[in-house]
Amino acid sequence: MRKIATIYSLLFVLAAGIIAGSLQSCQGSMKHIVGADRDDHGCIASAGYTWSYALHDCVRIWEVGEELSYGQNTISLVFSTDSLFAELFGKDEFHVICRKKKGESLWVARQTGEKVYIRNGVTTAETRNGVFTRTPGK
Protein backbone atom coordinates (compact mmCIF):
# COMPACT_ATOMS: atom_id res chain seq x y z
CA MET A 1 0.00 0.00 0.00
CA ARG A 2 2.86 2.30 0.84
CA LYS A 3 4.47 1.66 -2.57
CA ILE A 4 1.23 2.61 -4.33
CA ALA A 5 1.00 5.86 -2.35
CA THR A 6 4.64 6.65 -3.22
CA ILE A 7 4.02 5.93 -6.92
CA TYR A 8 0.91 8.17 -6.92
CA SER A 9 2.88 10.92 -5.20
CA LEU A 10 5.66 10.71 -7.78
CA LEU A 11 3.13 10.71 -10.63
CA PHE A 12 1.42 13.76 -9.13
CA VAL A 13 4.71 15.68 -8.83
CA LEU A 14 5.68 14.68 -12.37
CA ALA A 15 2.29 15.79 -13.77
CA ALA A 16 2.46 19.10 -11.89
CA GLY A 17 5.93 19.74 -13.32
CA ILE A 18 4.76 19.01 -16.87
CA ILE A 19 1.73 21.31 -16.49
CA ALA A 20 3.85 24.13 -15.02
CA GLY A 21 6.36 23.83 -17.85
CA SER A 22 3.69 23.90 -20.53
CA LEU A 23 2.08 27.00 -18.96
CA GLN A 24 5.40 28.84 -19.08
CA SER A 25 5.82 27.80 -22.71
CA CYS A 26 2.33 29.12 -23.55
CA GLN A 27 2.98 32.43 -21.85
CA GLY A 28 6.21 32.88 -23.78
CA SER A 29 4.47 32.27 -27.11
CA MET A 30 1.55 34.68 -26.38
CA LYS A 31 3.62 37.50 -27.92
CA HIS A 32 3.35 35.79 -31.32
CA ILE A 33 -0.40 35.21 -31.30
CA VAL A 34 -2.45 37.56 -33.49
CA GLY A 35 -4.44 39.82 -31.19
CA ALA A 36 -1.95 39.65 -28.34
CA ASP A 37 -0.38 42.97 -29.36
CA ARG A 38 -2.72 45.48 -27.76
CA ASP A 39 -1.38 49.01 -27.38
CA ASP A 40 -1.92 51.38 -24.44
CA HIS A 41 -5.49 52.05 -25.62
CA GLY A 42 -6.33 48.37 -26.17
CA CYS A 43 -6.11 48.57 -29.99
CA ILE A 44 -4.90 45.43 -31.78
CA ALA A 45 -2.35 46.57 -34.36
CA SER A 46 -2.02 43.15 -36.01
CA ALA A 47 -5.74 43.33 -36.83
CA GLY A 48 -5.27 46.79 -38.37
CA TYR A 49 -6.58 48.87 -35.48
CA THR A 50 -5.06 52.13 -34.32
CA TRP A 51 -6.21 54.67 -31.74
CA SER A 52 -8.06 57.71 -33.03
CA TYR A 53 -8.01 60.70 -30.71
CA ALA A 54 -10.75 62.35 -32.77
CA LEU A 55 -13.14 59.39 -32.40
CA HIS A 56 -11.88 58.16 -29.00
CA ASP A 57 -11.90 54.61 -30.28
CA CYS A 58 -9.81 51.91 -31.94
CA VAL A 59 -10.41 52.19 -35.68
CA ARG A 60 -9.27 50.78 -38.97
CA ILE A 61 -8.34 53.94 -40.81
CA TRP A 62 -9.31 52.60 -44.24
CA GLU A 63 -12.83 51.90 -42.92
CA VAL A 64 -13.56 55.27 -41.30
CA GLY A 65 -11.20 57.74 -42.94
CA GLU A 66 -11.17 59.69 -46.18
CA GLU A 67 -8.17 59.17 -48.42
CA LEU A 68 -6.41 62.31 -49.64
CA SER A 69 -3.69 62.22 -52.28
CA TYR A 70 -0.63 64.19 -53.33
CA GLY A 71 0.85 62.59 -56.43
CA GLN A 72 1.50 58.95 -55.54
CA ASN A 73 1.37 59.65 -51.79
CA THR A 74 -1.76 59.33 -49.67
CA ILE A 75 -2.87 60.17 -46.14
CA SER A 76 -6.10 59.44 -44.31
CA LEU A 77 -8.35 61.99 -42.67
CA VAL A 78 -10.84 61.32 -39.87
CA PHE A 79 -13.24 63.88 -38.45
CA SER A 80 -14.64 63.66 -34.91
CA THR A 81 -18.39 63.10 -34.73
CA ASP A 82 -18.92 66.74 -33.70
CA SER A 83 -16.45 67.94 -36.40
CA LEU A 84 -14.40 69.75 -33.76
CA PHE A 85 -11.28 67.73 -34.62
CA ALA A 86 -9.67 66.54 -37.85
CA GLU A 87 -7.07 63.81 -37.50
CA LEU A 88 -4.46 62.99 -40.13
CA PHE A 89 -2.80 59.59 -40.47
CA GLY A 90 0.10 58.96 -42.83
CA LYS A 91 3.07 56.72 -43.44
CA ASP A 92 6.04 56.48 -41.09
CA GLU A 93 3.96 57.10 -37.95
CA PHE A 94 2.79 60.51 -39.22
CA HIS A 95 -0.17 61.38 -37.02
CA VAL A 96 -1.58 64.85 -36.33
CA ILE A 97 -4.73 66.16 -34.69
CA CYS A 98 -6.11 69.55 -35.76
CA ARG A 99 -8.70 71.66 -33.95
CA LYS A 100 -11.45 73.52 -35.79
CA LYS A 101 -11.29 77.31 -35.98
CA LYS A 102 -14.58 78.75 -34.75
CA GLY A 103 -16.96 79.71 -37.56
CA GLU A 104 -14.71 78.35 -40.34
CA SER A 105 -14.21 75.14 -42.32
CA LEU A 106 -10.60 75.15 -41.15
CA TRP A 107 -8.80 72.86 -38.71
CA VAL A 108 -5.25 73.70 -37.53
CA ALA A 109 -2.62 71.78 -35.56
CA ARG A 110 -1.31 74.25 -32.98
CA GLN A 111 2.21 72.96 -32.57
CA THR A 112 3.06 71.71 -36.06
CA GLY A 113 0.97 73.99 -38.28
CA GLU A 114 -0.76 71.34 -40.41
CA LYS A 115 -4.10 72.53 -41.80
CA VAL A 116 -7.24 70.87 -43.06
CA TYR A 117 -9.89 72.85 -44.88
CA ILE A 118 -12.88 72.39 -47.15
CA ARG A 119 -13.46 74.87 -49.97
CA ASN A 120 -15.84 74.46 -52.90
CA GLY A 121 -16.39 70.82 -51.94
CA VAL A 122 -12.67 69.98 -52.04
CA THR A 123 -11.05 68.69 -48.83
CA THR A 124 -7.40 69.76 -48.51
CA ALA A 125 -4.71 68.92 -45.96
CA GLU A 126 -1.52 70.97 -45.92
CA THR A 127 1.26 69.01 -44.24
CA ARG A 128 5.04 69.06 -44.08
CA ASN A 129 4.95 66.30 -46.73
CA GLY A 130 2.85 68.21 -49.27
CA VAL A 131 -0.68 69.42 -50.03
CA PHE A 132 -3.12 66.50 -50.13
CA THR A 133 -6.60 66.81 -51.65
CA ARG A 134 -9.82 64.88 -52.07
CA THR A 135 -12.56 65.84 -54.45
CA PRO A 136 -16.06 64.43 -53.75
CA GLY A 137 -16.91 61.44 -55.89
CA LYS A 138 -13.30 60.27 -56.20
C-alpha positions as CSV (number, residue, x, y, z in Angstrom):
1,M,0.0,0.0,0.0
2,R,2.9,2.3,0.8
3,K,4.5,1.7,-2.6
4,I,1.2,2.6,-4.3
5,A,1.0,5.9,-2.4
6,T,4.6,6.7,-3.2
7,I,4.0,5.9,-6.9
8,Y,0.9,8.2,-6.9
9,S,2.9,10.9,-5.2
10,L,5.7,10.7,-7.8
11,L,3.1,10.7,-10.6
12,F,1.4,13.8,-9.1
13,V,4.7,15.7,-8.8
14,L,5.7,14.7,-12.4
15,A,2.3,15.8,-13.8
16,A,2.5,19.1,-11.9
17,G,5.9,19.7,-13.3
18,I,4.8,19.0,-16.9
19,I,1.7,21.3,-16.5
20,A,3.8,24.1,-15.0
21,G,6.4,23.8,-17.8
22,S,3.7,23.9,-20.5
23,L,2.1,27.0,-19.0
24,Q,5.4,28.8,-19.1
25,S,5.8,27.8,-22.7
26,C,2.3,29.1,-23.6
27,Q,3.0,32.4,-21.8
28,G,6.2,32.9,-23.8
29,S,4.5,32.3,-27.1
30,M,1.6,34.7,-26.4
31,K,3.6,37.5,-27.9
32,H,3.3,35.8,-31.3
33,I,-0.4,35.2,-31.3
34,V,-2.4,37.6,-33.5
35,G,-4.4,39.8,-31.2
36,A,-2.0,39.7,-28.3
37,D,-0.4,43.0,-29.4
38,R,-2.7,45.5,-27.8
39,D,-1.4,49.0,-27.4
40,D,-1.9,51.4,-24.4
41,H,-5.5,52.0,-25.6
42,G,-6.3,48.4,-26.2
43,C,-6.1,48.6,-30.0
44,I,-4.9,45.4,-31.8
45,A,-2.4,46.6,-34.4
46,S,-2.0,43.1,-36.0
47,A,-5.7,43.3,-36.8
48,G,-5.3,46.8,-38.4
49,Y,-6.6,48.9,-35.5
50,T,-5.1,52.1,-34.3
51,W,-6.2,54.7,-31.7
52,S,-8.1,57.7,-33.0
53,Y,-8.0,60.7,-30.7
54,A,-10.7,62.3,-32.8
55,L,-13.1,59.4,-32.4
56,H,-11.9,58.2,-29.0
57,D,-11.9,54.6,-30.3
58,C,-9.8,51.9,-31.9
59,V,-10.4,52.2,-35.7
60,R,-9.3,50.8,-39.0
61,I,-8.3,53.9,-40.8
62,W,-9.3,52.6,-44.2
63,E,-12.8,51.9,-42.9
64,V,-13.6,55.3,-41.3
65,G,-11.2,57.7,-42.9
66,E,-11.2,59.7,-46.2
67,E,-8.2,59.2,-48.4
68,L,-6.4,62.3,-49.6
69,S,-3.7,62.2,-52.3
70,Y,-0.6,64.2,-53.3
71,G,0.9,62.6,-56.4
72,Q,1.5,59.0,-55.5
73,N,1.4,59.7,-51.8
74,T,-1.8,59.3,-49.7
75,I,-2.9,60.2,-46.1
76,S,-6.1,59.4,-44.3
77,L,-8.3,62.0,-42.7
78,V,-10.8,61.3,-39.9
79,F,-13.2,63.9,-38.4
80,S,-14.6,63.7,-34.9
81,T,-18.4,63.1,-34.7
82,D,-18.9,66.7,-33.7
83,S,-16.5,67.9,-36.4
84,L,-14.4,69.8,-33.8
85,F,-11.3,67.7,-34.6
86,A,-9.7,66.5,-37.8
87,E,-7.1,63.8,-37.5
88,L,-4.5,63.0,-40.1
89,F,-2.8,59.6,-40.5
90,G,0.1,59.0,-42.8
91,K,3.1,56.7,-43.4
92,D,6.0,56.5,-41.1
93,E,4.0,57.1,-38.0
94,F,2.8,60.5,-39.2
95,H,-0.2,61.4,-37.0
96,V,-1.6,64.8,-36.3
97,I,-4.7,66.2,-34.7
98,C,-6.1,69.5,-35.8
99,R,-8.7,71.7,-33.9
100,K,-11.4,73.5,-35.8
101,K,-11.3,77.3,-36.0
102,K,-14.6,78.8,-34.8
103,G,-17.0,79.7,-37.6
104,E,-14.7,78.4,-40.3
105,S,-14.2,75.1,-42.3
106,L,-10.6,75.2,-41.2
107,W,-8.8,72.9,-38.7
108,V,-5.3,73.7,-37.5
109,A,-2.6,71.8,-35.6
110,R,-1.3,74.2,-33.0
111,Q,2.2,73.0,-32.6
112,T,3.1,71.7,-36.1
113,G,1.0,74.0,-38.3
114,E,-0.8,71.3,-40.4
115,K,-4.1,72.5,-41.8
116,V,-7.2,70.9,-43.1
117,Y,-9.9,72.9,-44.9
118,I,-12.9,72.4,-47.1
119,R,-13.5,74.9,-50.0
120,N,-15.8,74.5,-52.9
121,G,-16.4,70.8,-51.9
122,V,-12.7,70.0,-52.0
123,T,-11.1,68.7,-48.8
124,T,-7.4,69.8,-48.5
125,A,-4.7,68.9,-46.0
126,E,-1.5,71.0,-45.9
127,T,1.3,69.0,-44.2
128,R,5.0,69.1,-44.1
129,N,5.0,66.3,-46.7
130,G,2.8,68.2,-49.3
131,V,-0.7,69.4,-50.0
132,F,-3.1,66.5,-50.1
133,T,-6.6,66.8,-51.7
134,R,-9.8,64.9,-52.1
135,T,-12.6,65.8,-54.5
136,P,-16.1,64.4,-53.8
137,G,-16.9,61.4,-55.9
138,K,-13.3,60.3,-56.2
